[in-house]
Amino acid sequence: MRPLPRCHSGPAPAKTGKQKWIAPRSRTRGSGKCRHYFPINASCCGTWRRGHFGHPSFEGYSVLAATSGASTIVVDLDAQGRLDLERMAQAVTDKTRLVAICSPNNPTGTTVSRIEFERFHTKVPSDVLILLDEAYAEFVTDPEAFYGLRDVSVLRHPNVVVLRTFSKAYGLAGLRIGYAVGHPRVLDAARATAIPLSLTGLAEVAALASLEAEMELRERIANLIQNRDGLQARLRNTGIAVPEAQGNFVWLPVGEAATGLGEMFDQAGLVVRVFPSMGVRITVGDVNSVAVVADVVAAYQLASRLVQ
Ligand SMILES: Cc1ncc(COP(=O)(O)O)c(C=O)c1O
C-alpha cells in the first residue's frame, strides 16, 4: 500500500475500517468533506464553467463553486422535496463540469434511488463529474436508496466521486475529517489542487478510533433513527406533508409560514434552521424533544388559524 503524500494527510492509518478494500489512489482523506469539494471543484470548474445543484440543497456548493470562478445552475426540487434528477440532467450543457447530488439531501432529507441514479448517470456526459455527497448516509434506512460505497464502481462510474464525512454520524465536525472515493485520475487532480497540510494527526486518530467503536456508532444511530421516525410521524399527524426523512433531521415544507414558525421555536427555546419562504429544518434530538417539537407546531397552527 503506497502512503498518500504526507502534505495531504496525517500518519497513514494501519487500517481504515470498512474502507480497507479501497485502493489508496481511489480515496483521499482531508479536513472535512468541504476540503474535498473545493479541490475537486477547482480542478474541473474554472471560469465560464458551470456547477449544477438542487435547490434547496447544501449551501456550501454554490459558495465553493464561486471560489473557483464557476457559475452555478440550480434546479428546484420536486413537490416531494426530492432532487429532480430528470430536470437536472436536462439542464446540463457543454459548459457543465460538475453536478452535485446530495443524498440524503440537506435540508429536505430525501434520498436518490438506485434506479434514479443509474438513469441520471447514463444521461449525463461522461466528462461531467458527478459528486455524490453522502454526508448523512449512515442514517439511511430506505433499501431502495443509492449507496455510493456499495453501488459505485470505478469501472462503470469513472466520473462519480463519493464524498463522506466524520462530521455527522461520528460527531467529529470540530475535528474536520472526511474522505472522497473515486477514480484515481480525478482524485490525483483533486490532490494537486488541495490545500496542503489541512488534515491534523489528532483528527485522523479520532476517526480511526471511531471506526473501531462500530457497535457504539450503531447504537447511537439506531436510537436517532427511532426518534427521527417518531418525530416524522408526529409532524405528519399535524397535516404537514413532511418528506421522507433519511438524515438526522426532518424538513417542514411550510413555505411563507417558515419565519413565523421559526420564531415560535425560538420562543420555546428550540434551535431550528429557518429557510425563509421555504421551510424549517429540525435536527433530531432525544426522545423527549419529539413531543416538544410537535407541540410547538400544533400551537403555531392554532395561533395562525385564530388570526386568519
Ligand atoms: C450535505 C452536506 N455536505 C457537506 C457538509 C460539510 O461536511 P464537512 O463537515 O465534512 O465539511 C455538510 C455540513 O453541514 C452537509 O450538510
The ligand as a MOL file (V3000), in Angstrom:
LIG
                    3D

  0  0  0     0  0            999 V3000
M  V30 BEGIN CTAB
M  V30 COUNTS 16 16 0 0 0
M  V30 BEGIN ATOM
M  V30 1 C -24.7310 17.8130 2.6830 0
M  V30 2 C -23.5140 18.2930 3.3930 0
M  V30 3 N -22.3070 18.1160 2.8170 0
M  V30 4 C -21.1790 18.5240 3.4260 0
M  V30 5 C -21.2060 19.1230 4.6550 0
M  V30 6 C -19.9180 19.5640 5.2750 0
M  V30 7 O -19.2270 18.4170 5.7250 0
M  V30 8 P -17.8010 18.5710 6.4330 0
M  V30 9 O -18.0540 18.9400 7.8640 0
M  V30 10 O -17.1970 17.1970 6.3210 0
M  V30 11 O -17.0460 19.6110 5.6870 0
M  V30 12 C -22.4180 19.3320 5.2860 0
M  V30 13 C -22.4580 20.0100 6.5850 0
M  V30 14 O -23.4430 20.5360 7.0420 0
M  V30 15 C -23.6070 18.9130 4.6370 0
M  V30 16 O -24.8080 19.0900 5.1890 0
M  V30 END ATOM
M  V30 BEGIN BOND
M  V30 1 1 1 2
M  V30 2 1 2 3
M  V30 3 2 2 15
M  V30 4 2 3 4
M  V30 5 1 4 5
M  V30 6 1 5 6
M  V30 7 2 5 12
M  V30 8 1 6 7
M  V30 9 1 7 8
M  V30 10 2 8 9
M  V30 11 1 8 10
M  V30 12 1 8 11
M  V30 13 1 12 13
M  V30 14 1 12 15
M  V30 15 2 13 14
M  V30 16 1 15 16
M  V30 END BOND
M  V30 END CTAB
M  END
